[in-house]
């Protein structure tokens, strides 16, 4: 499957309006908990802000392993999937230290005036500031082929059955060991 180049990945993660990110945390019993949230990509990190009573903040404090999924609903269906560890960079009550970053997060999803009003109108609801550093995480990317790229690369070879049409159209792609 075509992977995003580093430039494509960074461009996708920084686009405005922003795509929603799903964050998966582990609950007290080790089960998955999934929550769609806003984020911003800066300094090689994905930054996000759980409110003080977010159940997934409780999960992060106990077990920092997370999975993140950011994808777009239209072609070329770009996606970035991350498995890593979330760090609580600023605890609840330190919002003033990073409020400008929160404005940038809100500004990816709302018009700038609305984003500022949203941040100012919710500053009585303390948040933590968390981040996942991509260089320390497992990052997988994917997109549909663009332009003249061959379509047969959209799936790993291991997914094609022995009678798949793509094997007949391009058998040389399948003579090497499976991916």
C-alpha positions in Angstrom: 0.0 0.0 0.0 1.4 3.4 -0.8 2.7 5.1 2.3 2.7 8.8 2.9 6.1 10.4 2.5 7.3 12.3 5.5 6.4 15.5 3.8 2.9 14.1 2.9 2.5 12.9 6.5 3.4 16.2 8.1 1.3 18.2 5.6 -1.7 15.9 6.3 -1.3 16.2 10.1 -1.1 20.0 9.9 -4.0 20.6 7.5 -6.7 23.1 8.4 -9.5 22.5 8.9 -8.2 19.6 10.9 -9.2 16.0 10.8 -10.5 14.5 14.0 -8.2 12.1 15.8 -9.4 9.0 17.6 -7.4 8.2 20.7 -7.6 4.7 22.2 -6.6 4.2 25.8 -6.7 1.2 28.1 -9.3 1.2 30.8 -8.9 -0.3 34.3 -9.6 -3.7 33.1 -7.3 -3.5 30.1 -10.1 -2.9 27.6 -10.0 -0.3 24.9 -11.6 3.1 25.3 -11.9 5.2 22.2 -12.6 9.0 22.0 -12.6 11.4 19.0 -10.7 14.6 19.9 -9.0 17.7 18.4 -5.2 17.9 18.1 -2.4 19.9 16.6 0.8 18.6 15.1 3.8 20.7 16.1 7.5 20.1 16.8 7.2 16.4 15.7 4.5 15.8 18.3 0.8 15.3 18.3 -0.6 17.6 21.1 -4.1 17.2 22.7 -5.9 18.5 25.7 -8.1 16.3 27.9 -10.4 18.1 30.4 -9.8 17.4 34.0 -12.7 14.9 34.3 -12.0 13.0 31.1 -12.0 9.3 31.7 -9.3 8.9 29.2 -7.0 11.2 31.1 -7.4 8.9 34.1 -6.4 6.0 31.7 -3.3 7.9 30.5 -2.0 8.6 33.9 -2.3 4.9 34.8 -1.1 3.5 31.5 0.4 5.9 28.9 0.2 3.5 26.0 -2.2 4.9 23.3 -3.2 4.3 19.7 -4.1 7.3 17.6 -5.9 7.2 14.2 -6.2 10.3 12.0 -7.9 9.7 8.6 -9.8 11.5 6.0 -13.2 10.4 4.6 -12.5 11.3 1.0 -9.9 10.2 -1.6 -7.0 9.7 -1.4 -8.1 8.4 2.1 -4.9 9.4 3.8 -4.4 8.0 7.3 -1.8 8.1 10.0 -2.0 5.4 12.7 0.3 5.8 15.7 1.1 3.4 18.6 3.1 5.1 21.3 3.2 6.6 24.8 1.4 9.8 25.7 3.1 12.2 28.0 1.3 14.6 30.3 3.4 17.7 29.5 1.4 20.1 31.6 -0.9 19.0 34.4 -4.3 20.4 35.1 -4.2 23.9 36.5 -1.2 25.0 34.3 -3.4 26.0 31.4 -2.0 29.5 31.2 1.4 28.1 30.3 0.1 26.6 27.1 -3.1 28.4 26.3 -1.7 29.7 23.0 -1.2 26.1 21.9 -4.8 25.4 22.8 -5.8 28.3 20.6 -3.9 26.8 17.7 -5.7 23.4 18.4 -9.1 25.1 18.4 -8.1 27.2 15.4 -7.7 24.1 13.3 -11.4 23.2 13.8 -13.2 26.6 14.2 -12.8 30.0 12.4 -10.2 32.0 14.3 -12.7 34.3 16.1 -14.8 31.4 17.2 -11.7 29.5 18.3 -10.6 32.3 20.5 -14.1 32.7 21.9 -14.3 29.0 22.6 -11.0 28.9 24.4 -11.8 32.0 26.4 -15.3 30.7 27.2 -14.0 27.4 28.5 -11.0 28.6 30.4 -12.8 27.8 33.7 -12.6 24.1 32.7 -9.0 23.1 33.3 -7.3 20.8 31.0 -4.0 18.9 30.8 -1.7 19.2 27.8 -0.6 15.8 26.5 1.6 14.8 23.5 2.9 11.8 21.7 6.3 12.2 20.1 6.2 10.5 16.7 10.0 9.8 16.6 9.4 7.5 19.7 6.3 5.8 18.3 5.3 3.3 15.7 3.8 5.3 12.9 2.0 3.7 9.9 0.6 5.6 7.0 -1.5 4.8 4.0 -3.3 6.4 1.1 -4.8 5.5 -2.2 -2.6 5.8 -5.3 -2.6 9.3 -6.8 -1.9 10.3 -10.4 -0.4 7.5 -12.4 0.7 5.4 -9.4 -0.2 1.7 -9.9 -3.4 0.6 -8.2 -2.1 -2.8 -7.3 0.0 -1.4 -4.5 -3.0 -0.4 -2.3 -2.8 -3.6 -0.3 0.1 -5.6 1.1 0.8 -8.7 -1.1 -0.2 -11.0 1.8 -3.8 -9.9 1.3 -4.2 -11.1 -2.3 -5.5 -14.6 -2.8 -3.8 -16.9 -5.3 -6.5 -16.3 -7.9 -6.6 -12.5 -7.4 -7.0 -10.6 -10.7 -4.0 -8.4 -9.8 -1.8 -11.5 -9.7 -2.8 -12.3 -13.3 -2.3 -8.7 -14.4 1.1 -8.3 -12.8 2.5 -11.7 -11.8 6.0 -10.3 -11.4 4.9 -8.5 -8.3 4.2 -11.8 -6.5 7.3 -13.8 -7.4 9.1 -12.5 -4.3 8.3 -13.6 -0.8 5.1 -12.2 0.6 5.3 -9.0 2.7 
